[in-house]
Amino acid sequence: MHVCLSDQRIDDMRFWEKEVDDKLASLKQETDALDMYRNRLNAAIAAYEEPLRIAQLCLANRSPQRFLAHCCYRPYSVNKRCKNA
């Protein structure tokens, strides 16, 4: 009877060892997939850095011109309305 309990425990240990190994393999696959997605996202971010920089430069250069045009246009339109009244 003592041998049967020992064999049972050995079988239980083998079962749990296999369960842990299967879970570890599953987690390894999931980690590899997440690493792949992270690398793809980092590449996409890098691909957008230069266009973003150019767009920001364009906006920075365009904003003062629009502001000046707006400031110059507004008094002219107010003066024109006053003269027509």
C-alpha positions as CSV (number, residue, x, y, z in Angstrom):
1,M,0.0,0.0,0.0
2,H,2.9,2.3,0.7
3,V,4.2,1.8,-2.8
4,C,0.9,2.8,-4.3
5,L,0.8,6.2,-2.5
6,S,4.4,6.8,-3.6
7,D,3.5,6.0,-7.2
8,Q,0.5,8.3,-6.9
9,R,2.6,11.2,-5.7
10,I,5.1,10.7,-8.5
11,D,2.3,10.7,-11.0
12,D,0.9,13.9,-9.4
13,M,4.3,15.5,-9.5
14,R,4.7,14.6,-13.2
15,F,1.2,15.9,-14.0
16,W,1.9,19.3,-12.3
17,E,5.4,19.5,-13.9
18,K,3.8,19.1,-17.3
19,E,1.1,21.7,-16.4
20,V,3.7,24.2,-15.4
21,D,5.8,23.5,-18.5
22,D,2.7,23.9,-20.7
23,K,1.8,27.2,-19.0
24,L,5.4,28.4,-19.4
25,A,5.5,27.6,-23.1
26,S,2.2,29.4,-23.5
27,L,3.5,32.5,-21.7
28,K,6.7,32.4,-23.8
29,Q,4.6,32.4,-27.0
30,E,2.5,35.3,-25.7
31,T,5.6,37.3,-24.7
32,D,7.1,36.7,-28.1
33,A,3.9,38.0,-29.8
34,L,3.8,41.1,-27.6
35,D,7.5,41.8,-28.4
36,M,6.7,41.6,-32.1
37,Y,3.8,44.0,-31.7
38,R,6.0,46.4,-29.6
39,N,8.7,46.3,-32.3
40,R,6.1,47.1,-35.0
41,L,4.7,50.0,-33.0
42,N,8.2,51.4,-32.4
43,A,8.9,51.2,-36.1
44,A,5.6,53.0,-36.8
45,I,6.4,55.7,-34.3
46,A,9.8,56.1,-35.9
47,A,8.3,56.4,-39.3
48,Y,6.0,59.3,-38.2
49,E,8.7,61.3,-36.4
50,E,10.1,63.0,-39.5
51,P,6.7,63.9,-41.0
52,L,5.5,65.1,-37.6
53,R,8.6,67.3,-37.3
54,I,8.0,68.8,-40.8
55,A,4.3,69.4,-40.0
56,Q,5.3,71.2,-36.8
57,L,7.8,73.4,-38.6
58,C,5.2,74.3,-41.2
59,L,2.7,75.2,-38.5
60,A,5.2,77.2,-36.6
61,N,6.1,79.1,-39.8
62,R,2.5,79.6,-40.9
63,S,1.1,80.8,-37.6
64,P,2.8,84.2,-37.4
65,Q,1.9,84.9,-41.0
66,R,-1.7,84.2,-40.4
67,F,-1.7,86.2,-37.2
68,L,-0.2,89.2,-39.0
69,A,-2.6,88.9,-41.9
70,H,-5.5,88.8,-39.5
71,C,-4.2,91.9,-37.6
72,C,-3.7,93.8,-40.8
73,Y,-7.0,92.8,-42.4
74,R,-9.2,93.6,-39.4
75,P,-8.5,97.3,-39.1
76,Y,-8.8,97.7,-42.8
77,S,-12.3,96.1,-42.8
78,V,-13.3,98.2,-39.8
79,N,-12.1,101.4,-41.5
80,K,-13.8,100.4,-44.7
81,R,-17.1,99.9,-42.9
82,C,-16.8,103.3,-41.1
83,K,-16.2,105.1,-44.4
84,N,-19.2,103.4,-46.0
85,A,-21.5,104.3,-43.1
